[in-house]
Amino acid sequence: MSNLHASTDSSPSFWKARYTVLLFLWMGWMVSFLDRMVMNISLPFIGAEFELDKLQQGWIISAFFIGYAGFQIPGGYLSDRFGARRVMVISIIWWSIFTSLTGFVTSLSVLLIVRVLFGIGEGCFPGSSWKTISTYFPAKERGRATAIQSSVNTLGPAMAAIVAASIIGWLGWKMVFILLGIPGLLVALGMYIYCRDDPKDNPQMTYAEIKELEVEDNIENKTNTPKLSLGQILKIPALWQMAAVWFLFDITFWGFNSWIPSYLMEVRGLSLAKTGVMAAIPFLFGAVGTLIG
């Protein structure tokens, strides 16, 4: 299929249009991790201001994951139904608004509602971002593209610890959330401008890039691999094995990650600044490991 919008330049280029798309995906994930992870640094201060015990603080952490987990699958469905670009943009705007609203809450009950709604917004983002990678990148590059995007899983917490500690020490915990809602809106705008559901509709795509994707599509079509229904997919053992691996991994990862700042400040007696640095160290090394893997 011809594309009237794509550039006809077929000369090789170091920077391809799909790299710009990946950059915005990376920034979207970075904003998502910044917005969700600053709660861990802020939690001791929120607990002190609202006079919350550890169980109530745990509710705040879990409230986000209830919304986040609940909308992972709907987010993927919505991306297939309405397009990944639309879902990503709305998702980022949604959670950015609720990030800023977190700084205005005055009670535990309102905070729990805001956190669930915040999680719903972030829950719609992963499926749409992975769909975009599979759309823009040929199979031979998807592993690297996914690894680059996944490096935010460790860089995000590291940056959040440092950024949150700096802003809290300067302006207080409420301003952390109010200010961090702004970058997401800018990323959403850039994603709306530079990303398209169909690469052929992206004005930045060159003729050579589109032909590369078309050749791969033709190869995949010639294999005549039958499409699987949802019921057939759910019967694949590897799916449940991977789900079990991630489930057990996340229990450890998020369990430690959620409480490390509180532990360092309240048990080890570290200052806010030192807590930010110490909490960031494991994730900086994790980012290197992700890219190597």
Secondary structure in CASP SS format (residue, H / E / C, confidence):
PFRMAT SS
TARGET T0000
AUTHOR 0000-0000-0000
METHOD secondary structure of the structure
MODEL  1
M C 1.00
S C 1.00
N C 1.00
L C 1.00
H C 1.00
A C 1.00
S E 1.00
T C 1.00
D C 1.00
S C 1.00
S C 1.00
P C 1.00
S C 1.00
F C 1.00
W C 1.00
K C 1.00
A H 1.00
R H 1.00
Y H 1.00
T H 1.00
V H 1.00
L H 1.00
L H 1.00
F H 1.00
L H 1.00
W H 1.00
M H 1.00
G H 1.00
W H 1.00
M H 1.00
V H 1.00
S H 1.00
F H 1.00
L H 1.00
D H 1.00
R H 1.00
M H 1.00
V H 1.00
M H 1.00
N H 1.00
I H 1.00
S H 1.00
L H 1.00
P H 1.00
F H 1.00
I H 1.00
G H 1.00
A H 1.00
E H 1.00
F H 1.00
E C 1.00
L C 1.00
D C 1.00
K H 1.00
L H 1.00
Q H 1.00
Q H 1.00
G H 1.00
W H 1.00
I H 1.00
I H 1.00
S H 1.00
A H 1.00
F H 1.00
F H 1.00
I H 1.00
G H 1.00
Y H 1.00
A H 1.00
G H 1.00
F C 1.00
Q H 1.00
I H 1.00
P H 1.00
G H 1.00
G H 1.00
Y H 1.00
L H 1.00
S H 1.00
D H 1.00
R H 1.00
F H 1.00
G C 1.00
A H 1.00
R H 1.00
R H 1.00
V H 1.00
M H 1.00
V H 1.00
I H 1.00
S H 1.00
I H 1.00
I H 1.00
W H 1.00
W H 1.00
S H 1.00
I H 1.00
F H 1.00
T H 1.00
S H 1.00
L H 1.00
T H 1.00
G C 1.00
F C 1.00
V C 1.00
T C 1.00
S C 1.00
L H 1.00
S H 1.00
V H 1.00
L H 1.00
L H 1.00
I H 1.00
V H 1.00
R H 1.00
V H 1.00
L H 1.00
F H 1.00
G H 1.00
I H 1.00
G H 1.00
E H 1.00
G H 1.00
C C 1.00
F H 1.00
P H 1.00
G H 1.00
S H 1.00
S H 1.00
W H 1.00
K H 1.00
T H 1.00
I H 1.00
S H 1.00
T H 1.00
Y H 1.00
F C 1.00
P C 1.00
A H 1.00
K H 1.00
E H 1.00
R H 1.00
G H 1.00
R H 1.00
A H 1.00
T H 1.00
A H 1.00
I H 1.00
Q H 1.00
S H 1.00
S C 1.00
V H 1.00
N H 1.00
T H 1.00
L H 1.00
G H 1.00
P H 1.00
A H 1.00
M H 1.00
A H 1.00
A H 1.00
I H 1.00
V H 1.00
A H 1.00
A H 1.00
S H 1.00
I H 1.00
I H 1.00
G H 1.00
W H 1.00
L H 1.00
G C 1.00
W H 1.00
K H 1.00
M H 1.00
V H 1.00
F H 1.00
I H 1.00
L H 1.00
L H 1.00
G H 1.00
I H 1.00
P H 1.00
G H 1.00
L H 1.00
L H 1.00
V H 1.00
A H 1.00
L H 1.00
G H 1.00
M H 1.00
Y H 1.00
I H 1.00
Y H 1.00
C C 1.00
R C 1.00
D C 1.00
D C 1.00
P H 1.00
K H 1.00
D H 1.00
N C 1.00
P C 1.00
Q C 1.00
M C 1.00
T E 1.00
Y H 1.00
A H 1.00
E H 1.00
I H 1.00
K H 1.00
E H 1.00
L H 1.00
E H 1.00
V H 1.00
E H 1.00
D H 1.00
N H 1.00
I H 1.00
E H 1.00
N H 1.00
K H 1.00
T C 1.00
N C 1.00
T C 1.00
P C 1.00
K C 1.00
L C 1.00
S C 1.00
L H 1.00
G H 1.00
Q H 1.00
I H 1.00
L C 1.00
K C 1.00
I C 1.00
P H 1.00
A H 1.00
L H 1.00
W H 1.00
Q H 1.00
M H 1.00
A H 1.00
A H 1.00
V H 1.00
W H 1.00
F H 1.00
L H 1.00
F H 1.00
D H 1.00
I H 1.00
T H 1.00
F H 1.00
W H 1.00
G H 1.00
F H 1.00
N H 1.00
S H 1.00
W H 1.00
I H 1.00
P H 1.00
S H 1.00
Y H 1.00
L H 1.00
M H 1.00
E H 1.00
V C 1.00
R C 1.00
G C 1.00
L C 1.00
S C 1.00
L H 1.00
A H 1.00
K H 1.00
T H 1.00
G H 1.00
V H 1.00
M H 1.00
A H 1.00
A H 1.00
I H 1.00
P H 1.00
F H 1.00
L H 1.00
F H 1.00
G H 1.00
A H 1.00
V H 1.00
G H 1.00
T H 1.00
L H 1.00
I H 1.00
G C 1.00
END
